[in-house]
Amino acid sequence: MDKQLEKLISLHDLDVMIADLNRKDIRKREVEMGLHTEGALEELKELRETYCKGIKRKWRGLYNQLTRHYGNAVVPALMGRCAGCLTRLPTAVCSDPERNSKIHTCPTCGRIIYWAD
Amino acid sequence: MKYSALSKFELSASSRDEVIKELLDLFSVGEKSRGLLAVALDIREKVGATVVHSSIALPHCRSILVDKLTIAVGKSSAGIPWPEEKVNTVVLFISPVNLTAPQEHSKFLAHIAGKIKNSGDKIIASSNQDELLKLLGFQLEKQGE
């Protein structure tokens, strides 16, 4: 898998963690379980900054732009379609066994696509 | 409601990272996805160890790499340093990222919180897989289902 794609997927998961800890219901549940959430949000934001530094400006810019626009920048391909907008992806790309070895974007919505292994 | 969970009653790993890897190996995802899920769980642990009720660890996150709530339960009689406290029960769970997932994730957190609050000591003392899964409100999921 392309190293930049790996980092974009991890960045997406990190952003989901930040969004979750910003949700009152999830934070309340975590506290109910006995987990300490104080300071976690700030630490995650700091980790995000560090993570972003490892991503090329071109992909970071695209990621941030897509996140602002759609809320999610990276989506899986499901049955040959973009899971974000359901557009059918080019067959040549989908059937390529090395499809994750470079970053592909949806021809319609522009989201970053990965294929589950 | 009973949740389906994968299970490995006697874990062979002896560190937090190894346990996470051992439980992720039960997941029906490829090696690359497992590696990326381990990264996400490690990030979550770095900002605060997920140990509750003294001996139960709950490594968890939400990720685009799973398409349904996936749970794996493990037990270690020797105990695992997590990393400062020793735990003997690990409930690893990863929720998907989709429109309804935050509500489902929150609901599952409430389920786990309730079980630990009511039966935490019994969960720690459970002596077999069936008992442990029953106490947690889970049913055994066969690998690959």
HADDOCK unambig.tbl for C-alpha pairs under 7 A between the chains (distance, minus, plus):
assign (segid A and resid 10 and name CA) (segid B and resid 36 and name CA) 6.70 0.50 0.50
assign (segid A and resid 10 and name CA) (segid B and resid 40 and name CA) 6.47 0.50 0.50
assign (segid A and resid 13 and name CA) (segid B and resid 40 and name CA) 6.46 0.50 0.50
assign (segid A and resid 13 and name CA) (segid B and resid 62 and name CA) 6.71 0.50 0.50
assign (segid A and resid 13 and name CA) (segid B and resid 63 and name CA) 5.30 0.50 0.50
assign (segid A and resid 13 and name CA) (segid B and resid 64 and name CA) 6.94 0.50 0.50
assign (segid A and resid 14 and name CA) (segid B and resid 40 and name CA) 6.95 0.50 0.50
assign (segid A and resid 16 and name CA) (segid B and resid 62 and name CA) 6.77 0.50 0.50
assign (segid A and resid 17 and name CA) (segid B and resid 61 and name CA) 6.87 0.50 0.50
assign (segid A and resid 25 and name CA) (segid B and resid 106 and name CA) 6.62 0.50 0.50
assign (segid A and resid 26 and name CA) (segid B and resid 106 and name CA) 5.27 0.50 0.50
assign (segid A and resid 29 and name CA) (segid B and resid 106 and name CA) 6.67 0.50 0.50
assign (segid A and resid 29 and name CA) (segid B and resid 109 and name CA) 5.85 0.50 0.50
assign (segid A and resid 29 and name CA) (segid B and resid 110 and name CA) 5.85 0.50 0.50
assign (segid A and resid 30 and name CA) (segid B and resid 109 and name CA) 6.98 0.50 0.50
assign (segid A and resid 32 and name CA) (segid B and resid 113 and name CA) 6.20 0.50 0.50
assign (segid A and resid 33 and name CA) (segid B and resid 52 and name CA) 6.77 0.50 0.50
assign (segid A and resid 33 and name CA) (segid B and resid 113 and name CA) 4.58 0.50 0.50
assign (segid A and resid 34 and name CA) (segid B and resid 52 and name CA) 5.54 0.50 0.50
assign (segid A and resid 35 and name CA) (segid B and resid 50 and name CA) 6.13 0.50 0.50
assign (segid A and resid 35 and name CA) (segid B and resid 52 and name CA) 6.55 0.50 0.50
assign (segid A and resid 36 and name CA) (segid B and resid 48 and name CA) 6.81 0.50 0.50
assign (segid A and resid 40 and name CA) (segid B and resid 47 and name CA) 5.22 0.50 0.50
assign (segid A and resid 40 and name CA) (segid B and resid 48 and name CA) 6.67 0.50 0.50
assign (segid A and resid 43 and name CA) (segid B and resid 47 and name CA) 6.09 0.50 0.50
assign (segid A and resid 44 and name CA) (segid B and resid 47 and name CA) 6.79 0.50 0.50
assign (segid A and resid 117 and name CA) (segid B and resid 29 and name CA) 6.54 0.50 0.50
assign (segid A and resid 117 and name CA) (segid B and resid 30 and name CA) 4.67 0.50 0.50
assign (segid A and resid 117 and name CA) (segid B and resid 32 and name CA) 6.87 0.50 0.50
assign (segid A and resid 117 and name CA) (segid B and resid 33 and name CA) 6.69 0.50 0.50
